Every structure is written in C-alpha cells, then in structure tokens.
Amino acid sequence: MTPGAPLGAAELRRRVDRLWTSVEEAGGSRDAVTLVAVTKGFDVAVAELAASCDLSDLGENYAQELLAKAPVLAAGPHPVRWHAIGRLQRNKVRQLAPVVHLWQTVDRLELATEIARRAPGARVLVQVNTSGEPAKGGIDPTGAPDLVRAAADLGLAVEGLMTVGRTGPPESARPGFTALSTLADRLGLVVRCMGMSGDVAVAVQEGATMVRIGSALFGPRPARPPDR
Ligand SMILES: *Cc1c(COP(=O)(O)O)cnc(C)c1O
C-alpha cells in the first residue's frame, strides 16, 4: 500500500488473512477465536470498511466515538456488534446501553450495578489486571472471583474475563495471559479476551478465545485529540 493512501478492501482483507494465519500458527482457529476489530481513533469510514470485509465485531474505547459510529453502521448494509473495551465511567452506561453487545471492562461493583440497571441481563466480561501496571485497568486477580459472582447475582451474563497484556516484548505478556486462563478455568468461564496486535500469538498460545486487534488491521492510529 502506498503510504498515505486510504486503506482499501483488498489490503484490509490481506491483513485479516495474515492475522488469521498467525492465530492458526499459534494453535488457534477461526472457530475457536473471535476477532474483535478495534476501530478506535479511526474515522467511521474505516469502521464501515471493516464491516464490509466481514469484520462483524468492532471494539471502541471511548463512549463518544462509539455513539457517533454506531448509528452510521446500523443504517448501513453490514450490521456489527459493538464491544466496549475502554475504561468506562458509570455516567456513560445509560447512553451506551442500547448499542453495546459486550461490555468488556467491568472492573468494579458500581459499574456492574449500573450496567445491570440500564441493560438488564447484558453480556459482560470482568477485566482483570494481570500485569500489575496501574495504567492497564482491571480488578486485581484476587478480587476477580467476588466481582464475577456479584455481577452474576445482579443478573448479568458474565461470559468470561478480559485482560490487557503487559507492555514490552510479547513474551512479557505471557505470565499474565497464563494467569487469566487459569482464573477463567477456575471460575468456569468460557471467554478469555486477551491479545492485541503486538502480543496476539502469545495470547492464543495461552488460550485466548477472543482477541482485540487494531493497528495490525488498520495501520497506525491517528493521534488522539487532547480533549477526551
Ligand atoms: C487500542 C486497544 C486495542 C488494540 O490495540 P492494537 O495494538 O492497535 O491492536 C486492544 N485492546 C484495548 C483495550 C485497546 O485499548
């Protein structure tokens, strides 16, 4: 692709194929792993392109961005499922409730409570901080079982756990990914959402059933405006 040229469908499909090849080389498969394409920071046209290339699960970090893109795609020919993957303020839940398919970042009881109130029975993942890095968000692993139980008691469909890998070379994320899989096993949860562009192979080796991929599909993200 020419630098600066907009991403086209043919190139995106090549990148998706390349991604699946690396997932398969790591022991995963298209049946066992759900690909969430992360469109945060990109124009809605990129999300529409993704949808037209059969990427039907899209992830966004910021409520305003998700709320701006969702109606555009809902009106188009390729409906998608939206995944909320960013740190979430409780006061954003009401607006997001009608459009979010999977709330991936439940990290505290007050957030679970608000989701249960605004979207009864919603699908959620409990985000676990497996890296010890405060910037990564998520509840401490020792607190996760109680939060999983509490969210289920609120009537939420707790499908699994989510984590963000430690920053650094891909191998540095492995212990956290192993810990997430072990914890999910212990709690009887099916979904392990872990792995991004840089550490997807390690995540799949450690049992990821869902991965969140942005830059490997869409290229480097445009700089984020300072006001969000
Ligand atoms: C941005 C982001 C991603 C995608 O990251 P890439 O490195 O571009 O693949 C995945 N998960 C979360 C939580 C993110 O914030």
The ligand as an SDF file (V2000), in Angstrom:
LIG
                    3D

 15 15  0  0  0  0  0  0  0  0999 V2000
   -6.3300    0.0360   21.4440 C   0  0  0  0  0  0  0  0  0  0  0  0
   -6.6860   -1.2360   22.0940 C   0  0  0  0  0  0  0  0  0  0  0  0
   -6.5580   -2.4560   21.4130 C   0  0  0  0  0  0  0  0  0  0  0  0
   -5.9660   -2.6020   20.0230 C   0  0  0  0  0  0  0  0  0  0  0  0
   -4.5950   -2.3450   20.0720 O   0  0  0  0  0  0  0  0  0  0  0  0
   -3.6270   -2.6160   18.8250 P   0  0  0  0  0  0  0  0  0  0  0  0
   -2.2900   -2.6550   19.4480 O   0  0  0  0  0  0  0  0  0  0  0  0
   -3.8120   -1.4870   17.8860 O   0  0  0  0  0  0  0  0  0  0  0  0
   -4.0310   -3.9190   18.2260 O   0  0  0  0  0  0  0  0  0  0  0  0
   -6.9740   -3.5980   22.0830 C   0  0  0  0  0  0  0  0  0  0  0  0
   -7.4770   -3.5530   23.3290 N   0  0  0  0  0  0  0  0  0  0  0  0
   -7.6040   -2.4120   24.0090 C   0  0  0  0  0  0  0  0  0  0  0  0
   -8.1750   -2.4350   25.3740 C   0  0  0  0  0  0  0  0  0  0  0  0
   -7.1970   -1.2240   23.4110 C   0  0  0  0  0  0  0  0  0  0  0  0
   -7.3090   -0.0840   24.1140 O   0  0  0  0  0  0  0  0  0  0  0  0
  1  2  1  0
  2  3  1  0
  2 14  2  0
  3  4  1  0
  3 10  2  0
  4  5  1  0
  5  6  1  0
  6  7  2  0
  6  8  1  0
  6  9  1  0
 10 11  1  0
 11 12  2  0
 12 13  1  0
 12 14  1  0
 14 15  1  0
M  END
$$$$
